[in-house]
């Protein structure tokens, strides 16, 4: 019996050891980021997410080694950002997350339950999707706080920007669809670092000249934030592009690729996928109105009856401006005969704007009610404006901030990545 138990114990030990090795093979640490581990299981889960997205977008999935390298780097950078967010107390509570998911479902014209079922049909675990969405929102907030909110755009910068746009011909509203490959250099790059990065960029360019797709080359070699999207930057207005890019893209035809472009962050290769010119026309309306509000003495019904009487007088040919001066309770327009001046879309509350848009020039509305009281409105004229000065300045501010945030975000991500302790363990891509 003793011999039997010895054999049984030995076989049990062998079986346990085999099972343990199998479990270790299924999941193990692939990297340590500061004091946090990234597991093989987590890596594979994210790879599947990106593969699914690429398949749905109709793009080819790169080989496993390239995919693991790019996705692991994405997870590392995301992990560092999440650690910074935790240190600053940035959180996304369940209520906020639920609202975001409800908005996502609404955009797809389904319910939240419908979204859950749609994800299940795609083989996506809803719980994992929910938590990844939470992480994405946290990362967006930490970027907003650490980079974007710290950018200040002065009126002088806007003036200089608009002046430069006019002088350089960038004032056009051209838009460009670009793809991008970045070969980075260290923050304090030596001549050797720069030379090595340039050589790598030239080799990357050679791959493109040999006929390899830009997307595949970007997945293989790019160190930019859009590497997993094949380097696709999407559509950018001329004003949003760095001068380095815009100067190069103006010399490119659709489908052409630039030579390596040097910046503080490294070497860039850009491809012009498409371009278009757009003219931004603003419809403006010149209107006037009479406003009367209900109060403690005058009821809503009494106001409506009074407005009907005023409308009758207008229909009989009485002067709108004189009646506005006599009866309107809008202090901003009363003394100007109810004149509201020129207005663009969004300047008024929806109810007022809907009535305004329904009227033809010189037509007078029936009395209608908004949150401010009862109105009678007349449209005096309409015009089409090719940008207003205010819109130009608003767009200039957005463009400056967009350009600055892109540059600052890239530098910030590189800095926090360099400062983080990262140790690779049993890296499956090696």
SULGIJO-V658067 format. One record per residue. D_CENTER is the distance of its C-alpha to the mean C-alpha in Angstrom with 1 decimal. Layout:
# SULGIJO-V658067
d_center=(D_CENTER:D_CENTER)
This chain:
# SULGIJO-V658067
d_center=(72.3:71.2:70.5:68.5:66.2:65.7:64.6:62.4:60.8:60.2:58.6:56.4:55.3:54.5:52.6:50.5:49.8:48.7:46.4:44.9:44.3:42.6:40.3:39.5:38.8:36.3:34.4:34.6:32.7:30.8:29.4:29.8:27.0:28.8:30.6:28.5:29.2:27.2:29.3:29.9:29.2:25.7:25.1:26.4:24.4:21.0:22.5:23.3:19.7:18.4:21.5:21.0:17.5:19.0:22.0:20.1:18.2:21.7:21.5:24.3:24.2:25.5:28.7:28.7:29.4:26.3:24.1:25.5:25.1:21.4:20.6:22.9:21.3:17.9:19.7:21.5:18.6:16.9:20.4:20.8:17.6:18.9:22.3:21.1:19.4:22.7:24.7:22.9:23.2:19.6:19.8:18.3:21.3:22.2:21.9:18.3:17.6:19.7:18.0:14.6:16.5:18.4:15.3:14.3:17.9:18.1:15.4:17.6:20.6:22.3:23.4:22.5:25.7:24.8:21.6:23.8:26.3:23.9:22.6:26.3:27.2:24.7:26.4:23.6:24.9:23.3:24.1:22.4:19.3:19.3:19.7:17.1:14.6:16.1:15.8:12.0:11.7:14.3:12.7:9.6:12.3:14.5:12.1:11.6:15.4:16.6:14.7:12.5:15.0:17.8:16.9:19.3:19.5:23.1:24.7:26.6:23.5:22.3:25.9:26.1:22.8:24.1:27.5:26.3:24.3:27.5:29.7:27.7:26.8:23.0:23.2:22.9:19.8:19.7:16.6:16.6:15.3:15.9:16.5:17.3:19.8:20.3:23.7:23.5:26.5:27.4:26.7:30.4:31.0:34.7:36.0:36.5:32.8:31.8:34.4:33.4:29.7:30.8:33.2:30.5:28.3:31.4:32.0:28.5:29.1:32.4:30.8:28.7:31.9:33.7:31.6:29.2:25.9:23.0:21.0:23.9:24.6:21.1:21.4:24.8:24.5:21.0:20.1:16.6:13.5:13.0:16.7:16.4:14.5:17.4:15.8:13.6:11.3:10.6:11.6:11.9:14.3:17.4:16.7:13.5:15.5:17.9:21.4:22.4:20.1:20.9:24.6:24.6:22.6:25.0:27.8:26.3:27.0:24.7:24.9:26.2:25.3:25.8:28.1:26.9:25.3:26.1:23.9:24.3:22.2:24.1:24.5:21.9:22.7:20.5:21.1:20.7:19.9:20.0:20.0:20.6:21.7:20.6:22.5:20.9:23.8:24.0:26.8:28.7:31.5:34.5:36.0:38.5:39.3:41.8:40.7:43.0:42.1:44.1:45.5:48.2:50.9:49.3:47.9:45.1:47.8:49.8:46.8:46.1:49.8:49.7:46.7:48.5:51.5:49.5:48.0:51.6:52.6:49.7:50.8:54.3:53.2:52.8:50.6:47.0:46.7:50.0:49.1:45.8:47.6:50.2:48.1:44.3:43.1:39.9:40.9:38.2:39.6:43.1:45.0:43.2:44.4:41.2:39.2:35.4:34.7:31.9:28.7:25.4:23.3:22.1:24.9:27.0:26.8:26.1:29.8:31.1:28.6:29.4:33.1:32.5:30.7:33.6:36.3:37.8:39.0:42.0:41.7:42.2:40.5:42.4:42.0:38.8:37.4:34.1:33.2:35.1:38.3:40.0:39.3:41.0:38.8:39.8:37.7:39.2:37.1:33.8:32.3:29.5:27.9:26.1:23.7:25.2:25.5:23.4:20.5:21.0:20.8:17.7:15.9:17.6:16.4:12.7:13.5:15.6:13.2:10.4:13.3:14.8:11.9:11.5:15.3:15.8:13.4:15.2:18.5:17.9:17.1:20.1:22.2:21.6:22.2:25.4:26.6:26.3:29.4:28.7:31.6:31.6:34.0:35.3:32.2:32.4:30.9:33.8)
